């Protein structure tokens, strides 16, 4: 059981870091990129920086909004259920 929990935490962290790095590569500052992904992945609303409570997500480019949308879907559908779709055992009869 502990191994499964650690695997889920590592997958969650890898998703968080991976999407944050993509946001950084698209030209955002560190605070905005990381907080936007955290806010979208956890479905908690505003982040910090350019997507803070005094602003909104309209300042982001289309690519950045798509990344945030992907993070929202992963967070809303639960990361574990989405990961199951990519396992070969799920698609066997």
PAPA-30076 format. One record per residue: residue in one letter; z, y, x of N, C-alpha, C, O, CB in turn. Coordinates in steps of 0.02 Angstrom, whole numbers. Atoms other than C-alpha are relative to their C-alpha. Glycine has a CB too. Layout:
+------+--------+--------+--------+--------+--------+--------+--------+--------+--------+--------+--------+--------+--------+--------+--------+
: rest :    n.z :    n.y :    n.x :   ca.z :   ca.y :   ca.x :    c.z :    c.y :    c.x :    o.z :    o.y :    o.x :   cb.z :   cb.y :   cb.x :
+------+--------+--------+--------+--------+--------+--------+--------+--------+--------+--------+--------+--------+--------+--------+--------+
:    a :      Z :      Y :      X :      Z :      Y :      X :      Z :      Y :      X :      Z :      Y :      X :      Z :      Y :      X :
...
+------+--------+--------+--------+--------+--------+--------+--------+--------+--------+--------+--------+--------+--------+--------+--------+
This chain:
+------+--------+--------+--------+--------+--------+--------+--------+--------+--------+--------+--------+--------+--------+--------+--------+
: rest :    n.z :    n.y :    n.x :   ca.z :   ca.y :   ca.x :    c.z :    c.y :    c.x :    o.z :    o.y :    o.x :   cb.z :   cb.y :   cb.x :
+------+--------+--------+--------+--------+--------+--------+--------+--------+--------+--------+--------+--------+--------+--------+--------+
:    x :      0 :    -59 :     41 :      0 :      0 :      0 :      0 :     63 :     44 :    -35 :    111 :     28 :     60 :      0 :    -47 :
:    x :     -3 :    -58 :    -44 :     42 :    120 :    141 :    -68 :     13 :     32 :    -88 :     70 :     41 :     54 :     -9 :     54 :
:    x :     67 :     -7 :    -30 :   -127 :     87 :    221 :    -49 :     32 :    -48 :    -91 :     72 :    -27 :    -26 :    -68 :     22 :
:    x :     45 :    -29 :     50 :   -217 :    130 :     59 :     14 :     75 :     -9 :    -32 :    115 :    -17 :      7 :    -36 :    -67 :
:    x :    -18 :    -70 :      7 :   -121 :    293 :     43 :    -24 :     40 :     60 :    -50 :     95 :     52 :     76 :      8 :     -9 :
:    x :     22 :    -34 :    -60 :   -158 :    340 :    223 :    -76 :      6 :      1 :   -103 :     58 :     22 :     25 :    -37 :     63 :
:    x :     74 :     -3 :      3 :   -343 :    297 :    199 :    -23 :     54 :    -48 :    -70 :     90 :    -33 :    -28 :    -68 :    -21 :
:    x :     17 :    -52 :     48 :   -350 :    410 :     45 :     13 :     69 :     29 :    -28 :    114 :     22 :     39 :    -10 :    -65 :
:    x :    -16 :    -64 :    -30 :   -264 :    551 :    138 :    -50 :     19 :     55 :    -69 :     77 :     61 :     71 :     -1 :     29 :
:    x :     49 :    -13 :    -52 :   -385 :    534 :    284 :    -68 :     18 :    -31 :   -103 :     62 :     -6 :     -7 :    -60 :     46 :
:    x :     63 :    -16 :     34 :   -535 :    534 :    166 :      3 :     70 :    -30 :    -46 :    107 :    -27 :    -15 :    -52 :    -55 :
:    x :     -9 :    -67 :     28 :   -467 :    688 :     78 :     -4 :     53 :     55 :    -37 :    104 :     47 :     67 :      5 :    -38 :
:    x :      1 :    -47 :    -56 :   -438 :    776 :    244 :    -69 :      7 :     30 :    -91 :     62 :     48 :     49 :    -21 :     53 :
:    x :     68 :     -2 :    -28 :   -610 :    729 :    309 :    -47 :     38 :    -46 :    -90 :     76 :    -22 :    -27 :    -72 :     11 :
:    x :     41 :    -37 :     48 :   -690 :    796 :    150 :     15 :     74 :      6 :    -30 :    116 :      6 :     12 :    -25 :    -71 :
:    x :    -21 :    -70 :     -5 :   -591 :    957 :    165 :    -27 :     32 :     64 :    -54 :     87 :     62 :     77 :      5 :     -1 :
:    x :     24 :    -27 :    -65 :   -635 :    981 :    349 :    -76 :      4 :      1 :   -105 :     53 :     23 :     26 :    -44 :     59 :
:    x :     73 :      1 :     -1 :   -817 :    932 :    326 :    -31 :     56 :    -42 :    -76 :     91 :    -19 :    -25 :    -67 :    -26 :
:    x :     26 :    -53 :     43 :   -849 :   1050 :    180 :     18 :     69 :     28 :    -21 :    116 :     22 :     26 :     -8 :    -71 :
:    x :    -19 :    -64 :    -30 :   -753 :   1189 :    268 :    -45 :     17 :     59 :    -64 :     75 :     68 :     74 :     -2 :     22 :
:    x :     45 :    -12 :    -56 :   -860 :   1168 :    423 :    -70 :     21 :    -23 :   -102 :     63 :      8 :     -4 :    -62 :     44 :
:    x :     65 :    -20 :     28 :  -1017 :   1179 :    318 :      2 :     72 :    -25 :    -46 :    110 :    -16 :    -21 :    -47 :    -57 :
:    x :     -7 :    -70 :     22 :   -952 :   1340 :    240 :      3 :     47 :     60 :    -26 :    101 :     57 :     64 :      8 :    -44 :
:    x :     -3 :    -41 :    -61 :   -912 :   1408 :    414 :    -70 :      6 :     31 :    -88 :     60 :     54 :     48 :    -31 :     50 :
:    x :     67 :     -1 :    -28 :  -1087 :   1361 :    473 :    -47 :     44 :    -40 :    -97 :     69 :    -14 :    -28 :    -70 :      4 :
:    x :     43 :    -42 :     42 :  -1161 :   1458 :    327 :     16 :     74 :      8 :    -17 :    116 :    -24 :      6 :    -21 :    -73 :
:    x :    -12 :    -70 :    -15 :  -1084 :   1619 :    391 :     63 :     32 :    -27 :     71 :     92 :    -22 :    -56 :     37 :    -23 :
:    x :    -63 :    -28 :     26 :   -914 :   1641 :    309 :     53 :      3 :     54 :     49 :    -32 :    105 :     25 :    -41 :    -59 :
:    x :    -56 :      0 :    -47 :   -755 :   1687 :    399 :     46 :    -59 :    -15 :     40 :    -91 :    -68 :     39 :     68 :     -6 :
:    x :    -42 :     60 :      4 :   -622 :   1553 :    425 :     43 :      0 :    -63 :     47 :    -50 :    -99 :     44 :     -6 :     62 :
:    x :    -46 :     -3 :     57 :   -499 :   1612 :    292 :    -37 :    -11 :    -66 :    -14 :    -49 :   -108 :     37 :     68 :     -1 :
:    x :     38 :      6 :     62 :   -630 :   1628 :    155 :    -28 :    -70 :     -7 :    -24 :    -99 :    -62 :    -57 :     51 :     -1 :
:    x :     31 :     66 :      3 :   -717 :   1464 :    198 :     51 :    -54 :    -18 :     40 :    -94 :    -63 :    -34 :    -17 :     66 :
:    x :    -50 :     52 :     11 :   -561 :   1356 :    205 :     34 :      8 :    -68 :     44 :    -40 :   -104 :     52 :      0 :     57 :
:    x :    -35 :     -9 :     63 :   -473 :   1435 :     57 :    -46 :    -11 :    -60 :    -22 :    -34 :   -112 :     29 :     70 :     -4 :
:    x :     47 :     13 :     55 :   -630 :   1426 :    -52 :     -6 :    -75 :    -12 :     -7 :    -97 :    -69 :    -69 :     31 :     15 :
:    x :      7 :     72 :      8 :   -648 :   1240 :    -18 :     65 :    -30 :    -27 :     64 :    -75 :    -69 :    -18 :    -33 :     68 :
:    x :    -64 :     26 :     25 :   -462 :   1208 :    -46 :      7 :     16 :    -75 :     28 :    -26 :   -114 :     59 :     30 :     39 :
:    x :     -6 :    -20 :     70 :   -467 :   1306 :   -209 :    -47 :    -40 :    -45 :    -29 :    -60 :   -100 :    -15 :     75 :     -8 :
:    x :     49 :     38 :     41 :   -623 :   1215 :   -270 :     17 :    -75 :     -2 :     13 :   -106 :    -55 :    -71 :      9 :     28 :
:    x :    -16 :     71 :     -2 :   -570 :   1041 :   -214 :     61 :    -17 :    -43 :     64 :    -70 :    -73 :     13 :    -22 :     72 :
:    x :    -60 :     11 :     40 :   -401 :   1059 :   -300 :     -4 :     32 :    -69 :     43 :     25 :   -109 :     60 :     27 :     37 :
:    x :      9 :    -33 :     64 :   -470 :   1159 :   -448 :     58 :     47 :    -17 :     88 :     42 :    -71 :     -8 :    -52 :    -56 :
:    x :    -57 :    -44 :     11 :   -339 :   1295 :   -429 :    -18 :     73 :     -9 :     27 :    114 :    -17 :     47 :     -6 :     58 :
:    x :     19 :    -69 :     14 :   -439 :   1455 :   -451 :    -16 :     39 :     63 :    -54 :     15 :    105 :     55 :     35 :    -36 :
:    x :     21 :    -43 :    -55 :   -448 :   1598 :   -326 :     26 :    -25 :     67 :     77 :    -59 :     72 :     24 :     70 :    -12 :
:    x :    -21 :     16 :    -67 :   -438 :   1576 :   -140 :     28 :     61 :     34 :     64 :    101 :      3 :    -58 :    -29 :     41 :
:    x :    -22 :    -59 :    -38 :   -405 :   1705 :     -5 :    -61 :     30 :     34 :   -114 :     -1 :     35 :     55 :    -18 :     53 :
:    x :     57 :    -32 :    -33 :   -516 :   1825 :     88 :    -48 :     29 :    -51 :    -28 :     62 :    -99 :    -37 :    -48 :     46 :
:    x :     51 :    -26 :     45 :   -680 :   1866 :      1 :      2 :    -30 :    -70 :    -24 :     -1 :   -117 :    -68 :    -11 :     29 :
:    x :     -5 :     33 :     66 :   -642 :   1745 :   -142 :     71 :      4 :    -27 :     92 :    -39 :    -66 :    -23 :    -74 :      4 :
:    x :    -69 :     -9 :     20 :   -466 :   1809 :   -169 :      7 :     26 :    -71 :    -43 :     34 :   -106 :     36 :     47 :     47 :
:    x :    -12 :    -22 :     68 :   -386 :   1870 :   -330 :    -30 :     68 :    -16 :    -42 :     84 :    -75 :     74 :      3 :    -12 :
:    x :     30 :    -65 :     12 :   -459 :   2045 :   -307 :    -76 :     -3 :     -3 :   -109 :     47 :    -17 :     21 :     50 :     54 :
:    x :     72 :     10 :      0 :   -636 :   1974 :   -296 :    -16 :    -64 :    -37 :     27 :    -92 :    -71 :    -29 :     -2 :     73 :
:    x :     18 :     64 :     30 :   -732 :   1822 :   -357 :    -52 :    -36 :     43 :    -67 :    -14 :     99 :    -27 :     10 :    -72 :
:    x :     46 :     41 :    -39 :   -856 :   1691 :   -300 :    -71 :     27 :      0 :   -116 :     -5 :     28 :      1 :    -71 :    -26 :
:    x :     67 :    -29 :      4 :  -1006 :   1804 :   -336 :    -25 :     24 :     68 :    -85 :     34 :     78 :     -1 :     57 :    -50 :
:    x :     20 :    -24 :    -66 :  -1006 :   1863 :   -154 :    -30 :    -56 :     42 :    -58 :    -42 :     96 :     59 :     30 :     36 :
:    x :     25 :     57 :    -39 :  -1057 :   1688 :    -95 :    -75 :     -8 :    -11 :   -102 :     12 :    -62 :     37 :    -65 :    -20 :
:    x :     72 :     15 :      6 :  -1237 :   1635 :    -63 :     -9 :    -61 :    -44 :     40 :    -94 :    -63 :    -32 :    -11 :     70 :
:    x :     14 :     59 :     43 :  -1322 :   1500 :   -166 :     23 :    -65 :     33 :     52 :   -108 :      0 :    -74 :     -4 :    -15 :
:    x :    -21 :     60 :    -35 :  -1290 :   1368 :    -32 :     75 :     -8 :     -1 :    101 :    -63 :    -11 :    -25 :      2 :     73 :
:    x :    -73 :      2 :      1 :  -1106 :   1413 :    -24 :     26 :    -17 :    -70 :     76 :    -53 :    -76 :     28 :     66 :     23 :
:    x :    -20 :     16 :     68 :  -1092 :   1404 :   -213 :    -12 :    -74 :    -15 :     27 :   -106 :    -49 :    -37 :     44 :    -52 :
:    x :     13 :     72 :      9 :  -1173 :   1231 :   -211 :     54 :    -42 :     35 :     75 :    -93 :      9 :    -70 :    -18 :     28 :
:    x :    -54 :     36 :    -35 :  -1044 :   1175 :    -82 :     64 :      3 :    -40 :    100 :    -47 :    -45 :     11 :     29 :     70 :
:    x :    -61 :     -7 :     41 :   -904 :   1242 :   -191 :     -6 :    -43 :    -63 :     43 :    -73 :    -85 :     11 :     74 :    -20 :
:    x :     11 :     42 :     59 :   -981 :   1153 :   -342 :     10 :    -74 :     17 :     39 :   -111 :    -22 :    -70 :     11 :    -28 :
:    x :    -11 :     69 :    -23 :   -985 :    990 :   -243 :     74 :    -14 :      8 :     99 :    -67 :    -12 :    -38 :    -13 :     66 :
:    x :    -72 :      8 :     -9 :   -803 :   1015 :   -196 :     35 :     -5 :    -67 :     82 :    -44 :    -75 :     29 :     58 :     41 :
:    x :    -31 :      3 :     67 :   -759 :   1047 :   -378 :    -12 :    -67 :    -34 :     33 :    -95 :    -65 :    -27 :     57 :    -44 :
:    x :     14 :     66 :     29 :   -846 :    888 :   -434 :     41 :    -54 :     33 :     68 :    -97 :     -1 :    -75 :    -17 :      5 :
:    x :    -41 :     50 :    -35 :   -759 :    786 :   -300 :     73 :      5 :    -20 :    106 :    -46 :    -28 :     -7 :      9 :     76 :
:    x :    -69 :     -8 :     20 :   -592 :    859 :   -349 :     12 :    -18 :    -73 :     64 :    -46 :    -90 :     21 :     71 :     11 :
:    x :     -9 :     13 :     71 :   -619 :    843 :   -536 :     -8 :    -74 :    -16 :     28 :   -101 :    -58 :    -51 :     41 :    -40 :
:    x :     12 :     71 :     14 :   -686 :    665 :   -533 :     45 :    -45 :     41 :     42 :   -106 :     35 :    -72 :    -17 :     15 :
:    x :    -43 :     35 :    -47 :   -556 :    614 :   -405 :    -42 :    -30 :     56 :    -90 :    -67 :     44 :     41 :    -56 :    -36 :
:    x :     36 :     20 :    -60 :   -615 :    580 :   -231 :     -8 :    -75 :      6 :    -60 :   -100 :     28 :     35 :     28 :     62 :
:    x :      2 :     73 :     -6 :   -573 :    395 :   -238 :    -54 :    -30 :    -44 :    -89 :    -77 :    -23 :     68 :    -30 :    -18 :
:    x :     52 :     28 :     44 :   -687 :    362 :   -388 :    -70 :     14 :     26 :   -114 :    -28 :     19 :      7 :     29 :    -70 :
:    x :     65 :    -16 :    -28 :   -832 :    449 :   -303 :    -14 :    -44 :     61 :    -70 :    -66 :     72 :     -5 :     74 :     19 :
:    x :      9 :     43 :    -59 :   -803 :    350 :   -142 :    -17 :    -72 :    -20 :    -54 :   -106 :     16 :     63 :      1 :     43 :
:    x :     14 :     68 :     23 :   -808 :    188 :   -241 :    -75 :     -8 :    -15 :   -102 :    -63 :     -5 :     41 :    -17 :    -63 :
:    x :     72 :      3 :     15 :   -987 :    229 :   -294 :    -42 :    -15 :     62 :    -97 :    -40 :     55 :    -23 :     65 :    -31 :
:    x :     37 :     11 :    -61 :  -1040 :    218 :   -112 :     17 :    -66 :     35 :     -5 :    -78 :     91 :     12 :     56 :     47 :
:    x :    -16 :     65 :    -29 :   -969 :     44 :    -81 :    -49 :    -53 :    -26 :    -66 :    -52 :    -86 :     73 :    -21 :    -15 :
:    x :     46 :     52 :     23 :  -1086 :   -107 :    -89 :     31 :    -47 :    -52 :     -5 :    -73 :    -95 :    -25 :    -41 :     60 :
:    x :    -33 :     45 :     48 :   -957 :   -210 :   -185 :     -6 :     25 :    -71 :     -8 :    -15 :   -118 :     73 :     -9 :     19 :
:    x :      5 :    -28 :     67 :   -970 :    -92 :   -333 :    -67 :    -16 :    -32 :    -71 :    -25 :    -93 :     10 :     76 :      2 :
:    x :     66 :     10 :     27 :  -1156 :   -122 :   -352 :    -22 :    -73 :     -4 :    -77 :    -88 :    -27 :    -48 :     38 :     40 :
:    x :     16 :     71 :      5 :  -1152 :   -312 :   -337 :     15 :    -25 :    -70 :     57 :      2 :   -105 :     39 :    -42 :     52 :
:    x :    -11 :     28 :     67 :  -1161 :   -417 :   -494 :     53 :    -51 :      2 :     69 :    -80 :    -50 :    -63 :    -30 :    -28 :
+------+--------+--------+--------+--------+--------+--------+--------+--------+--------+--------+--------+--------+--------+--------+--------+
